[in-house]
Amino acid sequence: MAQLPRDARDAPGELRPHAVQALRRYRQCPGLTREQLMQLYRQEASYLHALHRYADVLALVDTFLTRFARQPDSMMFYQMYRWRGYEYYLLGDLPAAVVAYNQALRYLPAREIRARVSRLTDLGAIYSRIQDYETAYQHYLQAYHLWEQIPSDDSLRLWARLDVLHGLASLLVAHPTTGHRSREAGLAEADRLIAEARRLLPRVDISRRLRARIELELGLAEAAQRYLSGRPEQALQILDELLRRSRQLNEPHWRVEILYRRGVAFWHAERLQEAEQSFLEAQAHADEALHDDTRRLVLTRLAQLYEDQERLDEAERFFRKAIPYTETYLTRLQTTRWASLPTADWYEAYRGLVRILLRQGRQAEALQWLERSRARNLQAFRIYHAKTRQMPLHQQQRRDSLVHALNRLRTRLSDPNLPANEVLSLKSQEAALELQLRNLLALPSKPPETPLATLRQRLARLGASALVYFMDSVSGLFLLTTDTLRFFPLALTPDSLEHLLRQVSPIFDPAGSGSIRGARHFNLRALHRLFELLVAPALPYLLPDSPLFIVPDGPLFRLPFAALVLDFQRPYAYDRATYLTERHPISILPALGLLLDSLQALPFSLDVSGLGRARFTDDPRLREVLPVVFRRQPLPDLPGVHEELERITRRFAHTQRWEDYRATEPRLRQAAASSRVLHLASHVLLHPTSSAFHAMVLSPSPGDDGVLFLHELLRHPLASDLVVLSGCNTAAGEVLPGEGLEGLQYAILAAGARGVVATRWLVEDRSMADLMDRFYGYLAAGLPLDRALQQARLAFLKDAPSELQSPFYWAAPAFFGAPRVLPLTPRPSSFLSRSWILLLLLGVGLGVWLHYRKRRRAHGASRAV
């Protein structure tokens, strides 16, 4: 054992399996000290890792932590948690890797500053893989500033500096806009950091092997910086030299990384044949790659290259190979905030396969793969909440405790002025809580399938059709009816669609303001053009007055489909236009799979619960509970909320209403469990950088701040048949690739509600109140949800004066979900109530008179006798 190399990388490959067996036998020997045993565990982990037996390393670490739990050695526990984090990183369980590295930092003695710097850079690398680039940047920055505290006599001080410089440069190459930079500034900063690291490298006193690894890492970052800056030939020179140097190391994963980067550099240089050769060589050695993410990237890039060359069969084959790696990552990130980060990268393999299948005319397969990728996170949350209801009581209590802690923590994270140290501490706690929640309830490892035959049966029962959109370099419209599937190519790209939306109204310009007066004047010509491009091809196949399900894609989530114009006379003659809502009741879905939702219906004791807040200006506590980002301007009062709630609850027999100081988060949770319809009316606050912190303002109560965030809604089961979000921008949010529009309506659907009515822009109070009152009237009359909203719009248009005919006033609310008839109990009208009372009094009076008359007759008869 004394002759066995301590580091498995220094041992011959044929020796490593024998070394593992020898180490295990040696651990059984009597008389070993505690320190010797710990070192044997550490050494065995090194050899198992070298053999790529990562799961065995995790099992060994768990055994070690259990065996020595009563007398933990801080440095040894630090090292074992570090092993655990690294193995999870390689296996692709990135949330678990974050938690393990944070645990390692907790065991690290305060004097070990250099080791702390290294672990912070490791966490930066993991968050980069998660694609949470801003959190990664904060970890790198903290390591960068902490480096100065490393004692000058630490022989590895400069090596730690190198590690930080390389990590920060790699982050800026992968995501140049990190830290609110421009793309050019980010790439220039990466170049500066790489140059500084190059100057530092000759001064670092490290082993030859470690020096070679650092040179390779810096070279890869430098090559990427060169081809992204438009200098691919320089990148190729760097990569050719790296390939030669990598042969000196007995670590084959470098070859895969370098070959992949060479392929990308050749692609940037438009040397496509050489790019193909490099990608193919990388793919041939993919088993040697360090982790699955590299394999995913190689396969996806190769497929994209073949797609650009119109070699569709080969492109299809490699997109299909990339998808299982994508699904592994998405499953492990599922039900965490990381899964809903705004990036299309995770879904590129799916979307690429859909493009290929469409070009090959295989529309049915294309639609099924598109559905397989859509709203995965939302549907995972719905499964999560459905299973939560079936948990034993002690598990539910544990879950509620974790959710409460997580919500409080994220509320603190919404403050943009938090010090960096506090942000990273909160992020560490957030990761641990998320992992505990994930492990509390195992979710399916595969996305739910959506058989087209089953969807058709569902559409047949509803007498409906579905329009499913795909906006990409190949754009199209799928029309699914009860008996067939049709596909219509669309002459639109995401960019041309954005241009058309801006022509409709400034309200659809992301860089503009949705509150300016001109936003109220919708351009009917642009709405008609959108109708011609998006709906007209399918219109001949749609039965008039039949329900229509629409699954948008990308910018289409912001389009008010109900306001699309079939014909018009002048661009602003609203009373002479024909709208799509006049022909079809419309429901918006993030995925067709929601039509097959198997959530069990619950019994409700109440028809409608209304919660609303009207008064804000006289509340001195409001500034204290609102997150910092929302304190810039005072919130105005909403005087129409009281009348709105009163009119709604007056329509039904079993209702409750909580207003102002009584409209609290606990009452919302109570109402969500007992009410078929939940109506919320208050200010909605839109966070400038993160949809997770969009919020609705209620009233504080003991233990709750009264600010209901989107991330809180996601975690609280909400089983109502319908939730109405009455207010401005209640459906506003970032469009997430594969998920849809991440507004409050998304969170409510994810929490388990069967349907949501929410608004897409700033609404006008009086017209919105009128529209909602009509909507509830049609619900009380027994109409399905989609048709009730349709008829409310039509009735509004019929009665509204000309100045309120613009779609601005009536098209903002949309119905999200699958429609149904709600078994609500209308309250008898006041006239009928008075009539019944009068009849009752008449009946009582008649009874008294008859009784009196009977007694008089009986008395007269007795006197005659």
Secondary structure, 3 states (H helix, E strand, C coil): CCCCCCCHHHCCHHHHHHHHHHHHHHHCCCCCCHHHHHHHHHHHHHHHHHCCCHHHHHHHHHHHHHHCCCCCCHHHHHHHHHHHHHHHHHHCCHHHHHHHHHHHHHHCCCCCHHHHHHHHHHHHHHHHHHCCHHHHHHHHHHHHHHHHHCCCCCCCHHHHHHHHHHHHHHHHHHCCCCCCCCHHHHHHHHHHHHHHHHHHHHHCCCCHHHHHHHHHHHHHHHHHHHHHCCCHHHHHHHHHHHHHHHCCCCCCHHHHHHHHHHHHHHHHCCCHHHHHHHHHHHHHCHHHCCCHHHHHHHHHHHHHHHHHCCCHHHHHHHHHHHHHHHHHHHHHHCCCHHHHCCCCHHHHHHHHHHHHHHHCCCHHHHHHHHHHHCCHHHHHHHHHHHHHCCCCHHHHHHHHHHHHHHHHHHHHHCCCCCCHHHHHHHHHHHHHHHHHHHHHCCCCCCCCCCCHHHHHHHHHHHCCEEEEEECCCCCEEEEECCCCEEEEECCCCHHHHHHHHHHHCHHHCCCCCCCCHHHHCCCHHHHHHHHHHHCHHHHHHCCCCCCEEEECCHHHHHCCHHHCEEECCCCCCHHHCEEHHHCCCEEECCCHHHHHCCCCCCCCCEEEEEEECCCCCCCCCHHHHCCHHHCCCCCCCCCHHHHHHHHHHCCECCEEEEEHHHCEHHHHHHHHHHEEEEEEECCEECCCCCHHHCEEECECECCECCEEEHHHHHHCCCCCCEEEEECCCCCCCEEECCCEEECHHHHHHHCCCCEEEEECCCCCHHHHHHHHHHHHHHHHCCCCHHHHHHHHHHHHHHHCCHHHCCHHHHCCEEEEECCCCCCCCECCCHHHHHHHHHHHHHHHHHHHHHHHHHHHHHHHHHHHC
